Amino acid sequence: MAVRRREDTRVSKPWGYEDRWAITDRYLGKILHINAGEALSLQYHKAKDETILVIRGEMDFDLDDEGGRLLTHRLREGDSVRVTPGRRHRMTAVTDVDVFEVSTPEIDDVVRLEDRYGRAGR
């Protein structure tokens, strides 16, 4: 049995951090901590299929609807959303927020369209 400490799996981000607690060839599990007022990139994934669950706090979640219009949804503790490949999305923290994310294993499959930290296109 391999036991890892949270400190060993933490990746600092300009908006907070993520704890990558499960990385396998079949799935990926992360906890995202987003500081109040900060936002992830407006992005989409080519292959990655993910589901998020808000476990603490509140955020605005921008997500393409079926017609490709970007709509904003206020998510609170207990709310979950699935994001399929190709759908644009962005998380913006209203308060400090913690989010469980489970997905397929494509950890670097991120196409950034807009980014307040200068990472768009990377």
Phi and psi restraints in degrees (range 20) as a CNS / XPLOR table:
assign (resid 1 and name C) (resid 2 and name N)
       (resid 2 and name CA) (resid 2 and name C) 1.0 -104.9 20.0 2
assign (resid 2 and name N) (resid 2 and name CA)
       (resid 2 and name C) (resid 3 and name N) 1.0 118.6 20.0 2
assign (resid 2 and name C) (resid 3 and name N)
       (resid 3 and name CA) (resid 3 and name C) 1.0 -104.9 20.0 2
assign (resid 3 and name N) (resid 3 and name CA)
       (resid 3 and name C) (resid 4 and name N) 1.0 129.9 20.0 2
assign (resid 3 and name C) (resid 4 and name N)
       (resid 4 and name CA) (resid 4 and name C) 1.0 -119.0 20.0 2
assign (resid 4 and name N) (resid 4 and name CA)
       (resid 4 and name C) (resid 5 and name N) 1.0 147.6 20.0 2
assign (resid 4 and name C) (resid 5 and name N)
       (resid 5 and name CA) (resid 5 and name C) 1.0 -90.1 20.0 2
assign (resid 5 and name N) (resid 5 and name CA)
       (resid 5 and name C) (resid 6 and name N) 1.0 147.3 20.0 2
assign (resid 5 and name C) (resid 6 and name N)
       (resid 6 and name CA) (resid 6 and name C) 1.0 -52.2 20.0 2
assign (resid 6 and name N) (resid 6 and name CA)
       (resid 6 and name C) (resid 7 and name N) 1.0 -39.3 20.0 2
assign (resid 6 and name C) (resid 7 and name N)
       (resid 7 and name CA) (resid 7 and name C) 1.0 -59.9 20.0 2
assign (resid 7 and name N) (resid 7 and name CA)
       (resid 7 and name C) (resid 8 and name N) 1.0 -27.3 20.0 2
assign (resid 7 and name C) (resid 8 and name N)
       (resid 8 and name CA) (resid 8 and name C) 1.0 -79.2 20.0 2
assign (resid 8 and name N) (resid 8 and name CA)
       (resid 8 and name C) (resid 9 and name N) 1.0 -15.8 20.0 2
assign (resid 8 and name C) (resid 9 and name N)
       (resid 9 and name CA) (resid 9 and name C) 1.0 -111.2 20.0 2
assign (resid 9 and name N) (resid 9 and name CA)
       (resid 9 and name C) (resid 10 and name N) 1.0 0.6 20.0 2
assign (resid 9 and name C) (resid 10 and name N)
       (resid 10 and name CA) (resid 10 and name C) 1.0 -78.9 20.0 2
assign (resid 10 and name N) (resid 10 and name CA)
       (resid 10 and name C) (resid 11 and name N) 1.0 134.2 20.0 2
assign (resid 10 and name C) (resid 11 and name N)
       (resid 11 and name CA) (resid 11 and name C) 1.0 -121.1 20.0 2
assign (resid 11 and name N) (resid 11 and name CA)
       (resid 11 and name C) (resid 12 and name N) 1.0 118.8 20.0 2
assign (resid 11 and name C) (resid 12 and name N)
       (resid 12 and name CA) (resid 12 and name C) 1.0 -71.4 20.0 2
assign (resid 12 and name N) (resid 12 and name CA)
       (resid 12 and name C) (resid 13 and name N) 1.0 141.7 20.0 2
assign (resid 12 and name C) (resid 13 and name N)
       (resid 13 and name CA) (resid 13 and name C) 1.0 -132.1 20.0 2
assign (resid 13 and name N) (resid 13 and name CA)
       (resid 13 and name C) (resid 14 and name N) 1.0 157.6 20.0 2
assign (resid 13 and name C) (resid 14 and name N)
       (resid 14 and name CA) (resid 14 and name C) 1.0 -64.7 20.0 2
assign (resid 14 and name N) (resid 14 and name CA)
       (resid 14 and name C) (resid 15 and name N) 1.0 -19.2 20.0 2
assign (resid 14 and name C) (resid 15 and name N)
       (resid 15 and name CA) (resid 15 and name C) 1.0 -99.2 20.0 2
assign (resid 15 and name N) (resid 15 and name CA)
       (resid 15 and name C) (resid 16 and name N) 1.0 -5.3 20.0 2
assign (resid 15 and name C) (resid 16 and name N)
       (resid 16 and name CA) (resid 16 and name C) 1.0 155.2 20.0 2
assign (resid 16 and name N) (resid 16 and name CA)
       (resid 16 and name C) (resid 17 and name N) 1.0 -120.2 20.0 2
assign (resid 16 and name C) (resid 17 and name N)
       (resid 17 and name CA) (resid 17 and name C) 1.0 -161.0 20.0 2
assign (resid 17 and name N) (resid 17 and name CA)
       (resid 17 and name C) (resid 18 and name N) 1.0 165.8 20.0 2
assign (resid 17 and name C) (resid 18 and name N)
       (resid 18 and name CA) (resid 18 and name C) 1.0 -130.6 20.0 2
assign (resid 18 and name N) (resid 18 and name CA)
       (resid 18 and name C) (resid 19 and name N) 1.0 140.2 20.0 2
assign (resid 18 and name C) (resid 19 and name N)
       (resid 19 and name CA) (resid 19 and name C) 1.0 -103.8 20.0 2
assign (resid 19 and name N) (resid 19 and name CA)
       (resid 19 and name C) (resid 20 and name N) 1.0 112.0 20.0 2
assign (resid 19 and name C) (resid 20 and name N)
       (resid 20 and name CA) (resid 20 and name C) 1.0 -90.4 20.0 2
assign (resid 20 and name N) (resid 20 and name CA)
       (resid 20 and name C) (resid 21 and name N) 1.0 87.8 20.0 2
assign (resid 20 and name C) (resid 21 and name N)
       (resid 21 and name CA) (resid 21 and name C) 1.0 -87.9 20.0 2
assign (resid 21 and name N) (resid 21 and name CA)
       (resid 21 and name C) (resid 22 and name N) 1.0 -12.4 20.0 2
assign (resid 21 and name C) (resid 22 and name N)
       (resid 22 and name CA) (resid 22 and name C) 1.0 -144.4 20.0 2
assign (resid 22 and name N) (resid 22 and name CA)
       (resid 22 and name C) (resid 23 and name N) 1.0 113.8 20.0 2
assign (resid 22 and name C) (resid 23 and name N)
       (resid 23 and name CA) (resid 23 and name C) 1.0 -128.6 20.0 2
assign (resid 23 and name N) (resid 23 and name CA)
       (resid 23 and name C) (resid 24 and name N) 1.0 110.7 20.0 2
assign (resid 23 and name C) (resid 24 and name N)
       (resid 24 and name CA) (resid 24 and name C) 1.0 -132.9 20.0 2
assign (resid 24 and name N) (resid 24 and name CA)
       (resid 24 and name C) (resid 25 and name N) 1.0 177.7 20.0 2
assign (resid 24 and name C) (resid 25 and name N)
       (resid 25 and name CA) (resid 25 and name C) 1.0 -79.2 20.0 2
assign (resid 25 and name N) (resid 25 and name CA)
       (resid 25 and name C) (resid 26 and name N) 1.0 -1.9 20.0 2
assign (resid 25 and name C) (resid 26 and name N)
       (resid 26 and name CA) (resid 26 and name C) 1.0 -118.0 20.0 2
assign (resid 26 and name N) (resid 26 and name CA)
       (resid 26 and name C) (resid 27 and name N) 1.0 -25.0 20.0 2
assign (resid 26 and name C) (resid 27 and name N)
       (resid 27 and name CA) (resid 27 and name C) 1.0 -156.8 20.0 2
assign (resid 27 and name N) (resid 27 and name CA)
       (resid 27 and name C) (resid 28 and name N) 1.0 166.2 20.0 2
assign (resid 27 and name C) (resid 28 and name N)
       (resid 28 and name CA) (resid 28 and name C) 1.0 -135.6 20.0 2
assign (resid 28 and name N) (resid 28 and name CA)
       (resid 28 and name C) (resid 29 and name N) 1.0 133.9 20.0 2
assign (resid 28 and name C) (resid 29 and name N)
       (resid 29 and name CA) (resid 29 and name C) 1.0 -125.0 20.0 2
assign (resid 29 and name N) (resid 29 and name CA)
       (resid 29 and name C) (resid 30 and name N) 1.0 129.0 20.0 2
assign (resid 29 and name C) (resid 30 and name N)
       (resid 30 and name CA) (resid 30 and name C) 1.0 -137.4 20.0 2
assign (resid 30 and name N) (resid 30 and name CA)
       (resid 30 and name C) (resid 31 and name N) 1.0 154.7 20.0 2
assign (resid 30 and name C) (resid 31 and name N)
       (resid 31 and name CA) (resid 31 and name C) 1.0 -114.6 20.0 2
assign (resid 31 and name N) (resid 31 and name CA)
       (resid 31 and name C) (resid 32 and name N) 1.0 122.4 20.0 2
assign (resid 31 and name C) (resid 32 and name N)
       (resid 32 and name CA) (resid 32 and name C) 1.0 -99.3 20.0 2
assign (resid 32 and name N) (resid 32 and name CA)
       (resid 32 and name C) (resid 33 and name N) 1.0 132.2 20.0 2
assign (resid 32 and name C) (resid 33 and name N)
       (resid 33 and name CA) (resid 33 and name C) 1.0 -114.0 20.0 2
assign (resid 33 and name N) (resid 33 and name CA)
       (resid 33 and name C) (resid 34 and name N) 1.0 118.0 20.0 2
assign (resid 33 and name C) (resid 34 and name N)
       (resid 34 and name CA) (resid 34 and name C) 1.0 -114.1 20.0 2
assign (resid 34 and name N) (resid 34 and name CA)
       (resid 34 and name C) (resid 35 and name N) 1.0 123.5 20.0 2
assign (resid 34 and name C) (resid 35 and name N)
       (resid 35 and name CA) (resid 35 and name C) 1.0 -70.2 20.0 2
assign (resid 35 and name N) (resid 35 and name CA)
       (resid 35 and name C) (resid 36 and name N) 1.0 144.9 20.0 2
assign (resid 35 and name C) (resid 36 and name N)
       (resid 36 and name CA) (resid 36 and name C) 1.0 -50.8 20.0 2
assign (resid 36 and name N) (resid 36 and name CA)
       (resid 36 and name C) (resid 37 and name N) 1.0 131.8 20.0 2
assign (resid 36 and name C) (resid 37 and name N)
       (resid 37 and name CA) (resid 37 and name C) 1.0 85.9 20.0 2
assign (resid 37 and name N) (resid 37 and name CA)
       (resid 37 and name C) (resid 38 and name N) 1.0 -8.5 20.0 2
assign (resid 37 and name C) (resid 38 and name N)
       (resid 38 and name CA) (resid 38 and name C) 1.0 -95.2 20.0 2
assign (resid 38 and name N) (resid 38 and name CA)
       (resid 38 and name C) (resid 39 and name N) 1.0 163.3 20.0 2
assign (resid 38 and name C) (resid 39 and name N)
       (resid 39 and name CA) (resid 39 and name C) 1.0 -144.7 20.0 2
assign (resid 39 and name N) (resid 39 and name CA)
       (resid 39 and name C) (resid 40 and name N) 1.0 145.6 20.0 2
assign (resid 39 and name C) (resid 40 and name N)
       (resid 40 and name CA) (resid 40 and name C) 1.0 -78.1 20.0 2
assign (resid 40 and name N) (resid 40 and name CA)
       (resid 40 and name C) (resid 41 and name N) 1.0 172.1 20.0 2
assign (resid 40 and name C) (resid 41 and name N)
       (resid 41 and name CA) (resid 41 and name C) 1.0 -64.7 20.0 2
assign (resid 41 and name N) (resid 41 and name CA)
       (resid 41 and name C) (resid 42 and name N) 1.0 152.5 20.0 2
assign (resid 41 and name C) (resid 42 and name N)
       (resid 42 and name CA) (resid 42 and name C) 1.0 -74.8 20.0 2
assign (resid 42 and name N) (resid 42 and name CA)
       (resid 42 and name C) (resid 43 and name N) 1.0 119.6 20.0 2
assign (resid 42 and name C) (resid 43 and name N)
       (resid 43 and name CA) (resid 43 and name C) 1.0 -148.5 20.0 2
assign (resid 43 and name N) (resid 43 and name CA)
       (resid 43 and name C) (resid 44 and name N) 1.0 170.0 20.0 2
assign (resid 43 and name C) (resid 44 and name N)
       (resid 44 and name CA) (resid 44 and name C) 1.0 -147.4 20.0 2
assign (resid 44 and name N) (resid 44 and name CA)
       (resid 44 and name C) (resid 45 and name N) 1.0 168.1 20.0 2
assign (resid 44 and name C) (resid 45 and name N)
       (resid 45 and name CA) (resid 45 and name C) 1.0 -121.2 20.0 2
assign (resid 45 and name N) (resid 45 and name CA)
       (resid 45 and name C) (resid 46 and name N) 1.0 141.7 20.0 2
assign (resid 45 and name C) (resid 46 and name N)
       (resid 46 and name CA) (resid 46 and name C) 1.0 -76.8 20.0 2
assign (resid 46 and name N) (resid 46 and name CA)
       (resid 46 and name C) (resid 47 and name N) 1.0 -38.2 20.0 2
assign (resid 46 and name C) (resid 47 and name N)
       (resid 47 and name CA) (resid 47 and name C) 1.0 -125.8 20.0 2
assign (resid 47 and name N) (resid 47 and name CA)
       (resid 47 and name C) (resid 48 and name N) 1.0 -30.4 20.0 2
assign (resid 47 and name C) (resid 48 and name N)
       (resid 48 and name CA) (resid 48 and name C) 1.0 -64.2 20.0 2
assign (resid 48 and name N) (resid 48 and name CA)
       (resid 48 and name C) (resid 49 and name N) 1.0 131.0 20.0 2
assign (resid 48 and name C) (resid 49 and name N)
       (resid 49 and name CA) (resid 49 and name C) 1.0 -116.0 20.0 2
assign (resid 49 and name N) (resid 49 and name CA)
       (resid 49 and name C) (resid 50 and name N) 1.0 123.8 20.0 2
assign (resid 49 and name C) (resid 50 and name N)
       (resid 50 and name CA) (resid 50 and name C) 1.0 -136.0 20.0 2
assign (resid 50 and name N) (resid 50 and name CA)
       (resid 50 and name C) (resid 51 and name N) 1.0 157.7 20.0 2
assign (resid 50 and name C) (resid 51 and name N)
       (resid 51 and name CA) (resid 51 and name C) 1.0 -132.1 20.0 2
assign (resid 51 and name N) (resid 51 and name CA)
       (resid 51 and name C) (resid 52 and name N) 1.0 136.6 20.0 2
assign (resid 51 and name C) (resid 52 and name N)
       (resid 52 and name CA) (resid 52 and name C) 1.0 -115.6 20.0 2
assign (resid 52 and name N) (resid 52 and name CA)
       (resid 52 and name C) (resid 53 and name N) 1.0 152.9 20.0 2
assign (resid 52 and name C) (resid 53 and name N)
       (resid 53 and name CA) (resid 53 and name C) 1.0 -137.3 20.0 2
assign (resid 53 and name N) (resid 53 and name CA)
       (resid 53 and name C) (resid 54 and name N) 1.0 121.2 20.0 2
assign (resid 53 and name C) (resid 54 and name N)
       (resid 54 and name CA) (resid 54 and name C) 1.0 -76.5 20.0 2
assign (resid 54 and name N) (resid 54 and name CA)
       (resid 54 and name C) (resid 55 and name N) 1.0 121.8 20.0 2
assign (resid 54 and name C) (resid 55 and name N)
       (resid 55 and name CA) (resid 55 and name C) 1.0 -106.0 20.0 2
assign (resid 55 and name N) (resid 55 and name CA)
       (resid 55 and name C) (resid 56 and name N) 1.0 -17.6 20.0 2
assign (resid 55 and name C) (resid 56 and name N)
       (resid 56 and name CA) (resid 56 and name C) 1.0 -159.7 20.0 2
assign (resid 56 and name N) (resid 56 and name CA)
       (resid 56 and name C) (resid 57 and name N) 1.0 135.8 20.0 2
assign (resid 56 and name C) (resid 57 and name N)
       (resid 57 and name CA) (resid 57 and name C) 1.0 93.7 20.0 2
assign (resid 57 and name N) (resid 57 and name CA)
       (resid 57 and name C) (resid 58 and name N) 1.0 -162.5 20.0 2
assign (resid 57 and name C) (resid 58 and name N)
       (resid 58 and name CA) (resid 58 and name C) 1.0 -145.9 20.0 2
assign (resid 58 and name N) (resid 58 and name CA)
       (resid 58 and name C) (resid 59 and name N) 1.0 141.3 20.0 2
assign (resid 58 and name C) (resid 59 and name N)
       (resid 59 and name CA) (resid 59 and name C) 1.0 -147.3 20.0 2
assign (resid 59 and name N) (resid 59 and name CA)
       (resid 59 and name C) (resid 60 and name N) 1.0 159.4 20.0 2
assign (resid 59 and name C) (resid 60 and name N)
       (resid 60 and name CA) (resid 60 and name C) 1.0 -95.2 20.0 2
assign (resid 60 and name N) (resid 60 and name CA)
       (resid 60 and name C) (resid 61 and name N) 1.0 131.0 20.0 2
assign (resid 60 and name C) (resid 61 and name N)
       (resid 61 and name CA) (resid 61 and name C) 1.0 -119.2 20.0 2
assign (resid 61 and name N) (resid 61 and name CA)
       (resid 61 and name C) (resid 62 and name N) 1.0 112.0 20.0 2
assign (resid 61 and name C) (resid 62 and name N)
       (resid 62 and name CA) (resid 62 and name C) 1.0 -86.7 20.0 2
assign (resid 62 and name N) (resid 62 and name CA)
       (resid 62 and name C) (resid 63 and name N) 1.0 131.8 20.0 2
assign (resid 62 and name C) (resid 63 and name N)
       (resid 63 and name CA) (resid 63 and name C) 1.0 -150.3 20.0 2
assign (resid 63 and name N) (resid 63 and name CA)
       (resid 63 and name C) (resid 64 and name N) 1.0 135.8 20.0 2
assign (resid 63 and name C) (resid 64 and name N)
       (resid 64 and name CA) (resid 64 and name C) 1.0 -61.5 20.0 2
assign (resid 64 and name N) (resid 64 and name CA)
       (resid 64 and name C) (resid 65 and name N) 1.0 135.3 20.0 2
assign (resid 64 and name C) (resid 65 and name N)
       (resid 65 and name CA) (resid 65 and name C) 1.0 -84.2 20.0 2
assign (resid 65 and name N) (resid 65 and name CA)
       (resid 65 and name C) (resid 66 and name N) 1.0 -176.1 20.0 2
assign (resid 65 and name C) (resid 66 and name N)
       (resid 66 and name CA) (resid 66 and name C) 1.0 -61.8 20.0 2
assign (resid 66 and name N) (resid 66 and name CA)
       (resid 66 and name C) (resid 67 and name N) 1.0 -24.6 20.0 2
assign (resid 66 and name C) (resid 67 and name N)
       (resid 67 and name CA) (resid 67 and name C) 1.0 -92.5 20.0 2
assign (resid 67 and name N) (resid 67 and name CA)
       (resid 67 and name C) (resid 68 and name N) 1.0 3.6 20.0 2
assign (resid 67 and name C) (resid 68 and name N)
       (resid 68 and name CA) (resid 68 and name C) 1.0 86.3 20.0 2
assign (resid 68 and name N) (resid 68 and name CA)
       (resid 68 and name C) (resid 69 and name N) 1.0 9.5 20.0 2
assign (resid 68 and name C) (resid 69 and name N)
       (resid 69 and name CA) (resid 69 and name C) 1.0 -87.0 20.0 2
assign (resid 69 and name N) (resid 69 and name CA)
       (resid 69 and name C) (resid 70 and name N) 1.0 134.3 20.0 2
assign (resid 69 and name C) (resid 70 and name N)
       (resid 70 and name CA) (resid 70 and name C) 1.0 -83.2 20.0 2
assign (resid 70 and name N) (resid 70 and name CA)
       (resid 70 and name C) (resid 71 and name N) 1.0 114.6 20.0 2
assign (resid 70 and name C) (resid 71 and name N)
       (resid 71 and name CA) (resid 71 and name C) 1.0 -114.3 20.0 2
assign (resid 71 and name N) (resid 71 and name CA)
       (resid 71 and name C) (resid 72 and name N) 1.0 148.1 20.0 2
assign (resid 71 and name C) (resid 72 and name N)
       (resid 72 and name CA) (resid 72 and name C) 1.0 -102.7 20.0 2
assign (resid 72 and name N) (resid 72 and name CA)
       (resid 72 and name C) (resid 73 and name N) 1.0 131.1 20.0 2
assign (resid 72 and name C) (resid 73 and name N)
       (resid 73 and name CA) (resid 73 and name C) 1.0 -122.2 20.0 2
assign (resid 73 and name N) (resid 73 and name CA)
       (resid 73 and name C) (resid 74 and name N) 1.0 133.6 20.0 2
assign (resid 73 and name C) (resid 74 and name N)
       (resid 74 and name CA) (resid 74 and name C) 1.0 -85.6 20.0 2
assign (resid 74 and name N) (resid 74 and name CA)
       (resid 74 and name C) (resid 75 and name N) 1.0 117.6 20.0 2
assign (resid 74 and name C) (resid 75 and name N)
       (resid 75 and name CA) (resid 75 and name C) 1.0 -108.1 20.0 2
assign (resid 75 and name N) (resid 75 and name CA)
       (resid 75 and name C) (resid 76 and name N) 1.0 139.0 20.0 2
assign (resid 75 and name C) (resid 76 and name N)
       (resid 76 and name CA) (resid 76 and name C) 1.0 -126.4 20.0 2
assign (resid 76 and name N) (resid 76 and name CA)
       (resid 76 and name C) (resid 77 and name N) 1.0 173.7 20.0 2
assign (resid 76 and name C) (resid 77 and name N)
       (resid 77 and name CA) (resid 77 and name C) 1.0 -48.0 20.0 2
assign (resid 77 and name N) (resid 77 and name CA)
       (resid 77 and name C) (resid 78 and name N) 1.0 128.1 20.0 2
assign (resid 77 and name C) (resid 78 and name N)
       (resid 78 and name CA) (resid 78 and name C) 1.0 96.5 20.0 2
assign (resid 78 and name N) (resid 78 and name CA)
       (resid 78 and name C) (resid 79 and name N) 1.0 -12.4 20.0 2
assign (resid 78 and name C) (resid 79 and name N)
       (resid 79 and name CA) (resid 79 and name C) 1.0 -82.9 20.0 2
assign (resid 79 and name N) (resid 79 and name CA)
       (resid 79 and name C) (resid 80 and name N) 1.0 140.2 20.0 2
assign (resid 79 and name C) (resid 80 and name N)
       (resid 80 and name CA) (resid 80 and name C) 1.0 -134.0 20.0 2
assign (resid 80 and name N) (resid 80 and name CA)
       (resid 80 and name C) (resid 81 and name N) 1.0 153.0 20.0 2
assign (resid 80 and name C) (resid 81 and name N)
       (resid 81 and name CA) (resid 81 and name C) 1.0 -145.5 20.0 2
assign (resid 81 and name N) (resid 81 and name CA)
       (resid 81 and name C) (resid 82 and name N) 1.0 138.6 20.0 2
assign (resid 81 and name C) (resid 82 and name N)
       (resid 82 and name CA) (resid 82 and name C) 1.0 -96.9 20.0 2
assign (resid 82 and name N) (resid 82 and name CA)
       (resid 82 and name C) (resid 83 and name N) 1.0 137.9 20.0 2
assign (resid 82 and name C) (resid 83 and name N)
       (resid 83 and name CA) (resid 83 and name C) 1.0 -120.5 20.0 2
assign (resid 83 and name N) (resid 83 and name CA)
       (resid 83 and name C) (resid 84 and name N) 1.0 111.5 20.0 2
assign (resid 83 and name C) (resid 84 and name N)
       (resid 84 and name CA) (resid 84 and name C) 1.0 -88.4 20.0 2
assign (resid 84 and name N) (resid 84 and name CA)
       (resid 84 and name C) (resid 85 and name N) 1.0 159.1 20.0 2
assign (resid 84 and name C) (resid 85 and name N)
       (resid 85 and name CA) (resid 85 and name C) 1.0 -54.2 20.0 2
assign (resid 85 and name N) (resid 85 and name CA)
       (resid 85 and name C) (resid 86 and name N) 1.0 141.3 20.0 2
assign (resid 85 and name C) (resid 86 and name N)
       (resid 86 and name CA) (resid 86 and name C) 1.0 90.6 20.0 2
assign (resid 86 and name N) (resid 86 and name CA)
       (resid 86 and name C) (resid 87 and name N) 1.0 -13.8 20.0 2
assign (resid 86 and name C) (resid 87 and name N)
       (resid 87 and name CA) (resid 87 and name C) 1.0 -87.5 20.0 2
assign (resid 87 and name N) (resid 87 and name CA)
       (resid 87 and name C) (resid 88 and name N) 1.0 124.5 20.0 2
assign (resid 87 and name C) (resid 88 and name N)
       (resid 88 and name CA) (resid 88 and name C) 1.0 -68.1 20.0 2
assign (resid 88 and name N) (resid 88 and name CA)
       (resid 88 and name C) (resid 89 and name N) 1.0 143.2 20.0 2
assign (resid 88 and name C) (resid 89 and name N)
       (resid 89 and name CA) (resid 89 and name C) 1.0 -158.2 20.0 2
assign (resid 89 and name N) (resid 89 and name CA)
       (resid 89 and name C) (resid 90 and name N) 1.0 158.6 20.0 2
assign (resid 89 and name C) (resid 90 and name N)
       (resid 90 and name CA) (resid 90 and name C) 1.0 -157.2 20.0 2
assign (resid 90 and name N) (resid 90 and name CA)
       (resid 90 and name C) (resid 91 and name N) 1.0 142.2 20.0 2
assign (resid 90 and name C) (resid 91 and name N)
       (resid 91 and name CA) (resid 91 and name C) 1.0 -109.5 20.0 2
assign (resid 91 and name N) (resid 91 and name CA)
       (resid 91 and name C) (resid 92 and name N) 1.0 131.2 20.0 2
assign (resid 91 and name C) (resid 92 and name N)
       (resid 92 and name CA) (resid 92 and name C) 1.0 -128.3 20.0 2
assign (resid 92 and name N) (resid 92 and name CA)
       (resid 92 and name C) (resid 93 and name N) 1.0 120.6 20.0 2
assign (resid 92 and name C) (resid 93 and name N)
       (resid 93 and name CA) (resid 93 and name C) 1.0 -77.0 20.0 2
assign (resid 93 and name N) (resid 93 and name CA)
       (resid 93 and name C) (resid 94 and name N) 1.0 124.7 20.0 2
assign (resid 93 and name C) (resid 94 and name N)
       (resid 94 and name CA) (resid 94 and name C) 1.0 -81.8 20.0 2
assign (resid 94 and name N) (resid 94 and name CA)
       (resid 94 and name C) (resid 95 and name N) 1.0 -45.7 20.0 2
assign (resid 94 and name C) (resid 95 and name N)
       (resid 95 and name CA) (resid 95 and name C) 1.0 -119.7 20.0 2
assign (resid 95 and name N) (resid 95 and name CA)
       (resid 95 and name C) (resid 96 and name N) 1.0 175.0 20.0 2
assign (resid 95 and name C) (resid 96 and name N)
       (resid 96 and name CA) (resid 96 and name C) 1.0 -54.7 20.0 2
assign (resid 96 and name N) (resid 96 and name CA)
       (resid 96 and name C) (resid 97 and name N) 1.0 135.3 20.0 2
assign (resid 96 and name C) (resid 97 and name N)
       (resid 97 and name CA) (resid 97 and name C) 1.0 -136.4 20.0 2
assign (resid 97 and name N) (resid 97 and name CA)
       (resid 97 and name C) (resid 98 and name N) 1.0 142.1 20.0 2
assign (resid 97 and name C) (resid 98 and name N)
       (resid 98 and name CA) (resid 98 and name C) 1.0 -118.7 20.0 2
assign (resid 98 and name N) (resid 98 and name CA)
       (resid 98 and name C) (resid 99 and name N) 1.0 134.2 20.0 2
assign (resid 98 and name C) (resid 99 and name N)
       (resid 99 and name CA) (resid 99 and name C) 1.0 -133.1 20.0 2
assign (resid 99 and name N) (resid 99 and name CA)
       (resid 99 and name C) (resid 100 and name N) 1.0 127.7 20.0 2
assign (resid 99 and name C) (resid 100 and name N)
       (resid 100 and name CA) (resid 100 and name C) 1.0 -80.4 20.0 2
assign (resid 100 and name N) (resid 100 and name CA)
       (resid 100 and name C) (resid 101 and name N) 1.0 135.9 20.0 2
assign (resid 100 and name C) (resid 101 and name N)
       (resid 101 and name CA) (resid 101 and name C) 1.0 -128.8 20.0 2
assign (resid 101 and name N) (resid 101 and name CA)
       (resid 101 and name C) (resid 102 and name N) 1.0 126.3 20.0 2
assign (resid 101 and name C) (resid 102 and name N)
       (resid 102 and name CA) (resid 102 and name C) 1.0 -119.5 20.0 2
assign (resid 102 and name N) (resid 102 and name CA)
       (resid 102 and name C) (resid 103 and name N) 1.0 140.9 20.0 2
assign (resid 102 and name C) (resid 103 and name N)
       (resid 103 and name CA) (resid 103 and name C) 1.0 -156.7 20.0 2
assign (resid 103 and name N) (resid 103 and name CA)
       (resid 103 and name C) (resid 104 and name N) 1.0 174.8 20.0 2
assign (resid 103 and name C) (resid 104 and name N)
       (resid 104 and name CA) (resid 104 and name C) 1.0 -68.4 20.0 2
assign (resid 104 and name N) (resid 104 and name CA)
       (resid 104 and name C) (resid 105 and name N) 1.0 165.5 20.0 2
assign (resid 104 and name C) (resid 105 and name N)
       (resid 105 and name CA) (resid 105 and name C) 1.0 -80.6 20.0 2
assign (resid 105 and name N) (resid 105 and name CA)
       (resid 105 and name C) (resid 106 and name N) 1.0 7.8 20.0 2
assign (resid 105 and name C) (resid 106 and name N)
       (resid 106 and name CA) (resid 106 and name C) 1.0 -76.2 20.0 2
assign (resid 106 and name N) (resid 106 and name CA)
       (resid 106 and name C) (resid 107 and name N) 1.0 77.6 20.0 2
assign (resid 106 and name C) (resid 107 and name N)
       (resid 107 and name CA) (resid 107 and name C) 1.0 -63.2 20.0 2
assign (resid 107 and name N) (resid 107 and name CA)
       (resid 107 and name C) (resid 108 and name N) 1.0 -31.1 20.0 2
assign (resid 107 and name C) (resid 108 and name N)
       (resid 108 and name CA) (resid 108 and name C) 1.0 -102.1 20.0 2
assign (resid 108 and name N) (resid 108 and name CA)
       (resid 108 and name C) (resid 109 and name N) 1.0 12.6 20.0 2
assign (resid 108 and name C) (resid 109 and name N)
       (resid 109 and name CA) (resid 109 and name C) 1.0 -84.5 20.0 2
assign (resid 109 and name N) (resid 109 and name CA)
       (resid 109 and name C) (resid 110 and name N) 1.0 79.0 20.0 2
assign (resid 109 and name C) (resid 110 and name N)
       (resid 110 and name CA) (resid 110 and name C) 1.0 -133.3 20.0 2
assign (resid 110 and name N) (resid 110 and name CA)
       (resid 110 and name C) (resid 111 and name N) 1.0 121.5 20.0 2
assign (resid 110 and name C) (resid 111 and name N)
       (resid 111 and name CA) (resid 111 and name C) 1.0 -108.3 20.0 2
assign (resid 111 and name N) (resid 111 and name CA)
       (resid 111 and name C) (resid 112 and name N) 1.0 108.2 20.0 2
assign (resid 111 and name C) (resid 112 and name N)
       (resid 112 and name CA) (resid 112 and name C) 1.0 -87.6 20.0 2
assign (resid 112 and name N) (resid 112 and name CA)
       (resid 112 and name C) (resid 113 and name N) 1.0 125.4 20.0 2
assign (resid 112 and name C) (resid 113 and name N)
       (resid 113 and name CA) (resid 113 and name C) 1.0 -98.1 20.0 2
assign (resid 113 and name N) (resid 113 and name CA)
       (resid 113 and name C) (resid 114 and name N) 1.0 -37.8 20.0 2
assign (resid 113 and name C) (resid 114 and name N)
       (resid 114 and name CA) (resid 114 and name C) 1.0 -141.8 20.0 2
assign (resid 114 and name N) (resid 114 and name CA)
       (resid 114 and name C) (resid 115 and name N) 1.0 145.0 20.0 2
assign (resid 114 and name C) (resid 115 and name N)
       (resid 115 and name CA) (resid 115 and name C) 1.0 -157.5 20.0 2
assign (resid 115 and name N) (resid 115 and name CA)
       (resid 115 and name C) (resid 116 and name N) 1.0 122.7 20.0 2
assign (resid 115 and name C) (resid 116 and name N)
       (resid 116 and name CA) (resid 116 and name C) 1.0 -73.4 20.0 2
assign (resid 116 and name N) (resid 116 and name CA)
       (resid 116 and name C) (resid 117 and name N) 1.0 -5.5 20.0 2
assign (resid 116 and name C) (resid 117 and name N)
       (resid 117 and name CA) (resid 117 and name C) 1.0 -108.4 20.0 2
assign (resid 117 and name N) (resid 117 and name CA)
       (resid 117 and name C) (resid 118 and name N) 1.0 13.5 20.0 2
assign (resid 117 and name C) (resid 118 and name N)
       (resid 118 and name CA) (resid 118 and name C) 1.0 78.4 20.0 2
assign (resid 118 and name N) (resid 118 and name CA)
       (resid 118 and name C) (resid 119 and name N) 1.0 21.2 20.0 2
assign (resid 118 and name C) (resid 119 and name N)
       (resid 119 and name CA) (resid 119 and name C) 1.0 -103.4 20.0 2
assign (resid 119 and name N) (resid 119 and name CA)
       (resid 119 and name C) (resid 120 and name N) 1.0 5.3 20.0 2
assign (resid 119 and name C) (resid 120 and name N)
       (resid 120 and name CA) (resid 120 and name C) 1.0 -59.5 20.0 2
assign (resid 120 and name N) (resid 120 and name CA)
       (resid 120 and name C) (resid 121 and name N) 1.0 141.4 20.0 2
assign (resid 120 and name C) (resid 121 and name N)
       (resid 121 and name CA) (resid 121 and name C) 1.0 82.0 20.0 2
assign (resid 121 and name N) (resid 121 and name CA)
       (resid 121 and name C) (resid 122 and name N) 1.0 -0.8 20.0 2
